Amino acid sequence: MTTKAAHSIIAQRTERTKWFQEDRFGMFIHWGLYAIPARGEWVRSMEQISVEDYQPYFEEFNPDQYDPKQWARAAKQAGMKYAVLTAKHHDGFCLFDSGLTAYKSTNTQAKRDLVREFLDAFRAEGLKVGLYYSLIDWHHPDYPAYGDPIHPMRNNEAFKRDPETFGSYLTYMHGQVRELLTNYGRIDIMWFDFSYGEMVGEKWQATKLMEMIRSLQPHIIVDNRLDASGEQGGSIYSDNPQLYSGDFASPEQIIPPEGVQDEAGNPLPWEACITLNNDWGYNPNGHYKSAKVIVRKLVECVSKNGNLLVNIGPDAKGAIPQKSLRVLAEVGQWMSKNRASIYGCVKAGLDKPEWGRYTQRGNKLYAHIFEESIGPINLRGLNGKIKRARLLADGSELHISKPWSAKQYTDDAFFNFSVPEHFSFALPDET
Ligand code: FHN
C-alpha cells in the first residue's frame, strides 16, 4: 500500500471515529439460542453438541419477555451512548430476517426480527447502534465440521476443495453483511469477530467485504477483527493499514497498560470489551463485577484515550438479568453526577497520580480519587496551575492549599483533606 493511501485511510479513520471517542461508553449484548442451555455462548462447541442436538433450542426459542425499549432505557440510564447486539454469533443463528438462511429468529416461535426491534428501540432513545457479526459459523454447511471449534477449516471438505472461498460460505457471509447494511437503516458500528490462525484478512476476502461496506455505509466504523483475533484485539495496524485493518482496536477482557498508540506514539481509537459476570452469553451464575469496578474501568479506559463496552447476556425469555440491571443502575447514578469527566475526555498530559486517575477535556482536568487518603491529596506538579476546583457531584468549591515547605513538594498543590472513594473534581487547569 502506498504511503499516500495509508495516510488517507488513517485520516478517514480519525474522522469517522470522532463521535465514538466522544461517547466513550457502550453496551455489548450477546443473545441467542445459547441463552436456553444458559452455559455461555460457546456451549455448542465446548460440549461438542451436534447440529441435531442443538436444534431443539431453535424449535423452542420464544423470548416472550423481549422488550428492547426496556433494554435501551437501562443502557441510557447507565450513561451508555451506544450499543452493539449480536446479529449472528458463532452458532450461526441469525437474530434478523435474513433471506439467505432459514436459521433465523423469524422462523422460530418468536416470529420476530429481533435485530430490527433492537435498532428501532435504541435509536429511539438516542443511542448509536452497532451489530456484531461472527465470521465463524458452526451451522453453515460449507463452514463448520466443528470437530476443532477454533479451526473447523482443517477438517472441512469444502475448505480442502476450495481453500480460497471454502465453498459458498464467503458468498453467504458477505451476503448477510450486505443485508444488514442495506435493510436496517443507518448502522453506526460493524463489530466482526474473529480472525485466527490462517483465517485472517483476505481469507475472508476482507478487502472486497470492506469495499462493499464502505459503499453501503461510508460513515460506519468497523473493529479490527477482520485482521485480528480476540487476544490480538488490542492491536491495530497503523503504519500500514489495510482497508480491513479496522477503525478501532478491540482489547477483550483487558485494558492495555498504555492504551493503544501507533509507532510514533500517537493515540489510536480503541475499545475494551468486558463481561459483567465472566460470560458473554447468558449464564445465571458467575461472579458479577461491582458498579465500583465498572466505573473504575471506565475511568481507566478514558484516562488512556479508550472506550469501554460492557456486556450483558439476556436470558432465553429476553430479559436482562436483575443482577445486571442493578449494576447498570448504580453505574448510572455515578454517571449522572460525573459524566462530564467521561464524555469527550481524553488522557491528561500528566503522570498517573498515586491516588487514582486523571481525565481531561479542553482546559478542564478531572481528578478521580479512588482511594480514601490518609491526609492531603498531592496534585503533583500542579502548584499554581489550578484556577479553581469544584466537586462534580454537587458543584461545591474545594480548597487548594499551597505546596508544603519540604523541598520535594514545592511544585505540588494539595487538597488538604481526606475524601471518600470515587470522587471526581473539575480542576480548570491553566496549563
Ligand atoms: O468467541 C467470541 C466470544 O464468544 C465473544 O463473542 C467475544 C467478545 O469479544 N469474542 C470472541 C472471543 O474473543
Boltz pocket constraint, residues with backbone or C-beta under 6 A from the ligand:
constraints:
  - pocket:
      binder: B
      contacts: [[A, 41], [A, 42], [A, 193], [A, 194], [A, 229], [A, 230], [A, 231], [A, 252], [A, 273], [A, 280]]
      max_distance: 6.0
